[in-house]
């Protein structure tokens, strides 16, 4: 459904359709594994409806919702509740949704802490600053499934980089890939992450992208 004018109303219709029952009593979307909806022109209400799809699905594995401007409101409430209820999604892309620090805090304080299967999360280009990095740090301390976190194209700064270093240390080797290019990390932040990458505490990291900082 990429690059279409789905809108908020379309997301609600989609939720009702996929969560509906066939004549035999089976869920319509029970076998759906991939949901591609980048640039589908929906906002906070539409994102909340997608949360209803996530919460009812036992099969979805790859969900791409990037470039739908929903702000923090979009991932709070019904979306976070649905993602918390879901047990199947492995990859979630929310790039360019203007989530801000508040939106990422909602995700990190809620579903990202304990989702059992979510291995890849992208929150690129979401106007994130130091506060978001601190939320990520707290989440990484308890998360056991995440393997690839993409924070590219934000403004985490040097202080944010230091928070990420602490988060990776507390994660105890589970995270394997971290992308933080274009984040205004400056020399202090790049140095801290580089030292982590070459240290014993960072030995599980297979990939660290520090370009354009």
N, C-alpha and C positions, 0 to 999 in steps of 0.2 A: 504493500500500500504506500510505498515511498513516493514522495513528491506529488501528492494529490491533496485536494482541498477537503480533507476528511472533517476537520473541525471538531468542536466539542460535542455537538449533537451526533456526529458520525461515530465518535468513540463510544457514546452511550448505546447507540444502536448495535455497534460491534460487540460490546460487553453483553447486552441482552441476547444477541444471537449466539455467541460462542458459549455462553453459560446456560443457554436454554436446553431443553430436552427433546430428543426425537420421540417418535411415536412408541418406540420400544423402551423409552425411559432412560436412554443413554445421553450423556452430555454431548452436545453438538461438537464442541472443540476438544474432545478428549484425546485426540491424536495429534493436535497441533504442537509442533516443536520449535518453529521459528516465527517470530512476529517482527516484521520490518516496517517501521513507521516513521523514518526520519523525514523531516520537512513536510509534515502532513497538516500543518496549520491548525493545530489545536493548542489550547492553553491549559490553565490549571484544572478546569472542570474535566477536560478530556483526559488529562493525566490521572486524575482521580478515578475515572472510569477504567483506565488501563489497570489501575491497582485492583479493581474488582475482577478483571480477567486473570491477573496473576494469582490472586487469592483462591480462585476456583480451579486453577489449572494444576494438573499432576504430570503434565507432559512437556510444557514449554521449557526450552533450554537456552535459546538465544533470543534476546529482546533488544532491539535497537530503536530508541525513541529520540534520538538526537535532533537538535535544531527545531524544537517545538518550545516556544517561549512560554514557560509556565511559572517562572519564579519559584521562590521557596514554597509558596502555597500549593504548588502542584504536587510536591512529593511528601507533603505532610498528610496527616489524616488517613484517608482511604488508601492512598498509594502505599504509604509505609506499612499500614496494617495488612494490605494484600501481599506485599513482598515478604513480610514477616511470616505470614501463613503459608506461603509457597515453599516447596521443598525440592523443586526440580530445576530452576533457572541456574545456568552455569555462567552466562555472560550477559551483562547489562550495560548498555551504552546510553548515557545521558549527557552527551557533549553538547555544549552550546544551548543550554536550556535556561540560562540566567538564574541558576539556583542560588548563588551567593553562599556566604558562610552559613546563614540560617538553614538553608535547604540541605546542605551537606551535614550539618549538625543533626538534623532530623533523621537522616539516613544512618549516620554513624551511631547515634544514641539508640537507634531502634533496630531495624532489620539487618544491617550489616554486621552487627555484633555477633549474631548467632546463626545466620543463614547457613545451612549445612552443605550446600552445593555450589554456591556462587564463587567462582574462581577468578573471574575477570570483571572489573568495574572501571568504566571510563567516565570521568567528570571533567573532561577537557573544556577549556574556554567557558568557564562558569563564574567568572568574576570572584574567584576565591582568594582570600588573603590569609594572614597568619592564624586567625581564629579557626579557619577550616582545617589547617594543618594540625592544630591542637586536638580538634575533634577526631581527625584521622588517627592521631597518635593513640588516643584512648581506645578507639575501635580496634586498632591493630594489636593492642595488648591482650585482647580476649578472642579475636577472630581466629578460627582454625581452618577455614576453607580458602580464603583469598590467596591467589598466587600471582596475579598481575593487576597492579593499580596504576591507572593513567591519570595524572594530575596536570598534564601539559597545558600551556597557554593560560596560566593564571598569574597571580601576583603574590605568591606565598612569601617571598622575601627571604632574607638570611635567617630571621627568627623562625620562619616556617620550616626552613630546611633543618634547623636544629631540632625542632619538634618531631619532624619525620625521622631523624636519626634515632631519637629516643623510642619512637614507635616501632621501628624495625628491630631494635634491640629487644624490646619487650615482646615482640612477635615470636621470638625464639626460633627463627629459621624457616618459618612456613612461607612467607612471601618470597617469590623468586624473581619478579620483574617489577621495576619501578620506573615510570617515565615522569620526569619533572622538567623537561625542556621548556624554555620561554617562561620563566617564573621569577625573574628579577632576584635570583638567589645571591648574586654578587660573589665576590671572592670567598668571603667567610662561609657562606652556605655551600658553595661548590666544594670547598676544601673539606668541610665536615662530612659531606656525603661521600666524597672520594675516599677519605680515610676510613669511613665505615665499610665501603665496598672492598677495600683491601685488608680489612681486619678479620679476625677470627669470628667476631660477632656478625659480620656481614657476609660470611662465606657462602651462605645459601643463595645470595643474590646472583643470578646468572646474567642479568641485564639491568643497566642503570643508564638512562638517557639524561645527560646534563647539558645538552647543546643550548646555545643562545641564552646564556645566563651571565 
